[in-house]
Amino acid sequence: MTESAQVTLAETPTDKLALSHFAHGTAILPELEDGQFLVEVKYLSVDPTIRGWVAHDTYLPKIAEGEVIRSLGAGEVVASRNDAHPVGSRVSGLTGWQSMVIMDSAFPIPDGVSYEDALSVFGMTGLTAYVGVLDIGKPEPGQTMVVSGAAGAVGSVAGQIGKILGARVVGVAGTPEKCAWVTDELGFDACINYRDGSIAAQLREACPKGIDVYFDNVGGETLNAVLGQIRDHACIVMCGAIANYDTGKLPPGPANIVNVIPRRARLQGFIVLDHYDRARDAAAAMARWIGEGRIKTRFTVTEGLDSAPEALLGLFSGQNTGKTLVRL
Ligand SMILES: NC(=O)c1ccc[n+]([C@@H]2O[C@H](COP(=O)([O-])OP(=O)(O)OC[C@H]3O[C@@H](n4cnc5c(N)ncnc54)[C@H](OP(=O)(O)O)[C@@H]3O)[C@@H](O)[C@H]2O)c1
């Protein structure tokens, strides 16, 4: 008999997300069937998209009240009726917020790759940055690329890839400490603090030639300011809009959107799930760049399954730097 500690959705949020929207409990898991394997979860990936999943249908169905919170995670196989995932092997996949989980498919974690890296640079986070910059934004050497959420999981990697491609990279982040990390350690050319006065004025100073590529993780006021300063044939990579996620209602659209017409600009949204055919290329490139010291990472880790809701809430007040994980 296997017990699993679980965090479930107690109540659907209609306004701001709160700890009271989550419930903590345990469940007894059934016996394994052919093709299944039992995973002891070691780490959870805490991602802004969960905020959408608990509230409404997105690119995946809404999490129903009473259901385990859907989430990426990683752990060790402790029982198996699946030859591809023997006991003792390590996997990552959709574990959910629970301590033990029965799975029928997952990605194997190669030897030498830590759980932390499997859930960040070598996982969904790294692939999002890789596809967004290389396949969509495609900055050219010397062009100006702006990245919002620059000290976050995806943004920190996206900006470093922009530097590798030879772009001049300007970050946007929410504290002076984050801006210092992004410029001094990650090698961005500049970083503006969006909480420190006019975003548009700061961008104008940091991007005197205008903006060729914008990797947008936040939407809102920053997107509007960027749209007012794009160059001809600019590309806006619509990765995320976290400024809109925890408000309960959508803000008015960006007034500067009309500038897309005279600038002949392109806005392209994407969902990383559609791009797993690029995962092998992305992982190989990340391994090379990390080895060369050109991609650096940082983690914000909380302890214990019960800390997962608070870690998720922390994404919306900027508590994290780099990738947010829960260690079980
Ligand atoms: N399209 C896809 O397939 C895909 C895949 C993965 C992630 N994403 C999106 O990418 C974005 C970043 O995800 P992540 O996992 O890397 O999260 P993250 O950047 O590590 O964490 C979220 C960060 O957003 C910033 N933030 C929160 N509220 C904000 C606001 N109102 N205005 C401006 N910044 C705000 C905070 O940093 P500050 O302190 O700087 O405010 C916070 O640290 C999210 O929008 C996410 O939904 C999209």
The ligand as an SDF file (V2000), in Angstrom:
LIG
                    3D

 48 52  0  0  0  0  0  0  0  0999 V2000
    5.0210   30.1440  -23.7700 N   0  0  0  0  0  0  0  0  0  0  0  0
    5.4630   29.1180  -23.0690 C   0  0  0  0  0  0  0  0  0  0  0  0
    5.4190   27.9650  -23.4880 O   0  0  0  0  0  0  0  0  0  0  0  0
    6.0560   29.3860  -21.7090 C   0  0  0  0  0  0  0  0  0  0  0  0
    6.8220   28.4130  -21.0490 C   0  0  0  0  0  0  0  0  0  0  0  0
    7.3660   28.7380  -19.8030 C   0  0  0  0  0  0  0  0  0  0  0  0
    7.1320   29.9920  -19.2360 C   0  0  0  0  0  0  0  0  0  0  0  0
    6.3620   30.8750  -19.9090 N   0  0  0  0  0  0  0  0  0  0  0  0
    6.1040   32.2060  -19.3700 C   0  0  0  0  0  0  0  0  0  0  0  0
    7.3450   32.8450  -19.1870 O   0  0  0  0  0  0  0  0  0  0  0  0
    7.2400   33.7790  -18.1370 C   0  0  0  0  0  0  0  0  0  0  0  0
    8.3750   33.5370  -17.1530 C   0  0  0  0  0  0  0  0  0  0  0  0
    8.1990   32.2640  -16.5540 O   0  0  0  0  0  0  0  0  0  0  0  0
    9.2910   31.7160  -15.5320 P   0  0  0  0  0  0  0  0  0  0  0  0
    8.9540   30.3210  -15.2210 O   0  0  0  0  0  0  0  0  0  0  0  0
   10.6310   32.0360  -16.0640 O   0  0  0  0  0  0  0  0  0  0  0  0
    8.9800   32.5910  -14.2420 O   0  0  0  0  0  0  0  0  0  0  0  0
   10.0260   33.5500  -13.5030 P   0  0  0  0  0  0  0  0  0  0  0  0
   10.3900   34.6360  -14.4490 O   0  0  0  0  0  0  0  0  0  0  0  0
   11.1020   32.7400  -12.8970 O   0  0  0  0  0  0  0  0  0  0  0  0
    9.1750   34.1350  -12.2980 O   0  0  0  0  0  0  0  0  0  0  0  0
    8.2520   35.1170  -12.4780 C   0  0  0  0  0  0  0  0  0  0  0  0
    8.8710   36.5290  -12.3900 C   0  0  0  0  0  0  0  0  0  0  0  0
    7.9730   37.4230  -13.0030 O   0  0  0  0  0  0  0  0  0  0  0  0
    8.1940   38.7140  -12.4750 C   0  0  0  0  0  0  0  0  0  0  0  0
    6.8940   39.3640  -12.2540 N   0  0  0  0  0  0  0  0  0  0  0  0
    5.8930   38.9680  -11.4340 C   0  0  0  0  0  0  0  0  0  0  0  0
    4.8650   39.8260  -11.4970 N   0  0  0  0  0  0  0  0  0  0  0  0
    5.2250   40.7980  -12.3670 C   0  0  0  0  0  0  0  0  0  0  0  0
    4.5800   41.9750  -12.8600 C   0  0  0  0  0  0  0  0  0  0  0  0
    3.3650   42.3290  -12.4570 N   0  0  0  0  0  0  0  0  0  0  0  0
    5.2560   42.7340  -13.7690 N   0  0  0  0  0  0  0  0  0  0  0  0
    6.4900   42.3980  -14.1770 C   0  0  0  0  0  0  0  0  0  0  0  0
    7.1590   41.2950  -13.7410 N   0  0  0  0  0  0  0  0  0  0  0  0
    6.5210   40.5110  -12.8640 C   0  0  0  0  0  0  0  0  0  0  0  0
    8.9360   38.5410  -11.1420 C   0  0  0  0  0  0  0  0  0  0  0  0
   10.2330   39.1110  -11.2980 O   0  0  0  0  0  0  0  0  0  0  0  0
   10.5310   40.6660  -10.9430 P   0  0  0  0  0  0  0  0  0  0  0  0
   11.0570   40.7110   -9.5600 O   0  0  0  0  0  0  0  0  0  0  0  0
   11.5080   41.0500  -11.9780 O   0  0  0  0  0  0  0  0  0  0  0  0
    9.2140   41.3750  -11.0310 O   0  0  0  0  0  0  0  0  0  0  0  0
    9.0470   37.0390  -10.9720 C   0  0  0  0  0  0  0  0  0  0  0  0
   10.2660   36.6520  -10.4120 O   0  0  0  0  0  0  0  0  0  0  0  0
    5.8500   33.6300  -17.5330 C   0  0  0  0  0  0  0  0  0  0  0  0
    5.0010   34.6090  -18.0820 O   0  0  0  0  0  0  0  0  0  0  0  0
    5.4430   32.2510  -18.0100 C   0  0  0  0  0  0  0  0  0  0  0  0
    4.0510   32.0990  -18.0750 O   0  0  0  0  0  0  0  0  0  0  0  0
    5.8170   30.6090  -21.1270 C   0  0  0  0  0  0  0  0  0  0  0  0
  1  2  1  0
  2  3  2  0
  2  4  1  0
  4  5  1  0
  4 48  2  0
  5  6  2  0
  6  7  1  0
  7  8  2  0
  8  9  1  0
  8 48  1  0
  9 10  1  0
  9 46  1  0
 10 11  1  0
 11 12  1  0
 11 44  1  0
 12 13  1  0
 13 14  1  0
 14 15  2  0
 14 16  1  0
 14 17  1  0
 17 18  1  0
 18 19  2  0
 18 20  1  0
 18 21  1  0
 21 22  1  0
 22 23  1  0
 23 24  1  0
 23 42  1  0
 24 25  1  0
 25 26  1  0
 25 36  1  0
 26 27  1  0
 26 35  1  0
 27 28  2  0
 28 29  1  0
 29 30  1  0
 29 35  2  0
 30 31  1  0
 30 32  2  0
 32 33  1  0
 33 34  2  0
 34 35  1  0
 36 37  1  0
 36 42  1  0
 37 38  1  0
 38 39  2  0
 38 40  1  0
 38 41  1  0
 42 43  1  0
 44 45  1  0
 44 46  1  0
 46 47  1  0
M  CHG  2   8   1  16  -1
M  END
$$$$
